[in-house]
Structures are given as C-alpha cells and as structure tokens.
Amino acid sequence: MRSAPAASPATTRRPLATPEELAAHLGVPIATLYAWSYRRQGPTALKIGRHLRYRWQDVDAWLESQSADRRPRR
C-alpha cells in the first residue's frame, strides 16, 4: 500500500489576504491599509499587478511587534 504523499509547501500555504479581509481582521478602515502601504508602515504589503495582498505570516509577525507592553521585563 502507498502512503499519502507528504504535504508540500504549495498545498499547506494559506491564501494571501485582500485589503478587505485584513481590514476586517484588524478592525481598521481599508483606507488605513492603503495609507500604511504608501508610507511603508503596517504589515508588509505585496503588489500583485495593481492589487495589494498580504501574507498572513507577515500580518501575524507585525501584530506581534505591535505589543502594547513594551516595558523591559525584569
């Protein structure tokens, strides 16, 4: 019997987030995402043709870096 093929990186990828999806996820207006992209702030945006897309792993990393508790730990 053959075992199931191992999942390749292509089959385990999450789809790229659209500005609408990310705005809903973060609770910010879509215009804010476009402004952040223009100013090179916020999560890293990818240009796919004329469209912006976001990798969820970049969004998660950016959110982690935005921690409100920036005090040094003792």
VOPAGU-2260 file (C-alpha; in pm, 1 decimal, decimal comma):
REM VOPAGU-2260
SITE   aa  ch    i         X         Y         Z
SITE  MET   A    0       0,0       0,0       0,0
SITE  ARG   A    1     111,9     350,4     -72,0
SITE  SER   A    2     104,7     610,2     197,9
SITE  ALA   A    3     -43,2     951,4     135,8
SITE  PRO   A    4     207,0    1193,3     -14,5
SITE  ALA   A    5     361,8    1437,6     227,2
SITE  ALA   A    6     209,4    1781,4     216,5
SITE  SER   A    7     421,0    2008,0       3,3
SITE  PRO   A    8     464,6    2375,3      88,9
SITE  ALA   A    9     236,3    2459,4    -203,2
SITE  THR   A   10     -52,6    2262,1     -53,2
SITE  THR   A   11      -8,2    2397,0     300,9
SITE  ARG   A   12       3,2    2764,4     205,5
SITE  ARG   A   13    -263,9    2997,5     327,1
SITE  PRO   A   14    -416,9    3222,6      63,6
SITE  LEU   A   15    -299,6    3582,2      54,1
SITE  ALA   A   16    -523,0    3828,0     236,7
SITE  THR   A   17    -702,2    4100,7      47,6
SITE  PRO   A   18    -721,2    4452,7     192,1
SITE  GLU   A   19   -1089,5    4390,7     270,1
SITE  GLU   A   20   -1010,6    4071,5     464,3
SITE  LEU   A   21    -723,6    4231,3     652,6
SITE  ALA   A   22    -921,9    4546,4     734,6
SITE  ALA   A   23   -1199,0    4330,0     882,6
SITE  HIS   A   24    -942,9    4119,9    1072,2
SITE  LEU   A   25    -768,2    4425,5    1221,9
SITE  GLY   A   26   -1081,4    4637,0    1263,3
SITE  VAL   A   27    -942,7    4929,8    1063,6
SITE  PRO   A   28   -1073,7    5104,5     751,3
SITE  ILE   A   29    -943,2    4984,0     415,6
SITE  ALA   A   30    -810,6    5335,6     352,8
SITE  THR   A   31    -581,8    5291,4     653,7
SITE  LEU   A   32    -419,9    4987,8     491,3
SITE  TYR   A   33    -358,0    5182,0     170,4
SITE  ALA   A   34    -212,6    5472,7     370,1
SITE  TRP   A   35      13,9    5235,0     564,9
SITE  SER   A   36     130,3    5075,6     242,1
SITE  TYR   A   37     205,9    5415,7      87,9
SITE  ARG   A   38     402,6    5519,0     399,7
SITE  ARG   A   39     564,8    5173,1     430,1
SITE  GLN   A   40     404,9    5116,2     768,7
SITE  GLY   A   41     189,7    4832,4     893,1
SITE  PRO   A   42     223,0    4474,6     773,0
SITE  THR   A   43     427,8    4420,8     458,0
SITE  ALA   A   44     206,4    4454,3     150,6
SITE  LEU   A   45     269,9    4274,8    -176,7
SITE  LYS   A   46     179,0    4429,2    -510,1
SITE  ILE   A   47      19,9    4169,3    -737,9
SITE  GLY   A   48     -31,0    4366,5   -1055,5
SITE  ARG   A   49    -220,4    4669,4    -929,0
SITE  HIS   A   50    -364,4    4488,0    -625,7
SITE  LEU   A   51    -237,0    4477,6    -268,2
SITE  ARG   A   52    -215,6    4142,5     -92,1
SITE  TYR   A   53     -79,1    4038,8     245,8
SITE  ARG   A   54      83,8    3718,3     369,7
SITE  TRP   A   55     -86,5    3607,1     688,8
SITE  GLN   A   56     251,6    3517,5     842,0
SITE  ASP   A   57     367,8    3878,2     783,7
SITE  VAL   A   58      48,4    4007,3     943,0
SITE  ASP   A   59      99,8    3782,0    1247,9
SITE  ALA   A   60     464,2    3893,2    1282,0
SITE  TRP   A   61     366,0    4260,6    1252,5
SITE  LEU   A   62      92,2    4218,7    1513,7
SITE  GLU   A   63     341,0    4054,6    1749,7
SITE  SER   A   64     576,6    4350,9    1706,3
SITE  GLN   A   65     294,2    4591,3    1796,4
SITE  SER   A   66     262,5    4467,1    2152,5
SITE  ALA   A   67     131,2    4741,4    2381,4
SITE  ASP   A   68     354,5    4617,0    2663,2
SITE  ARG   A   69     694,2    4745,1    2554,3
SITE  ARG   A   70     840,3    4776,6    2904,1
SITE  PRO   A   71    1156,7    4578,3    2965,1
SITE  ARG   A   72    1097,2    4261,4    3162,7
SITE  ARG   A   73    1272,6    4222,0    3493,8
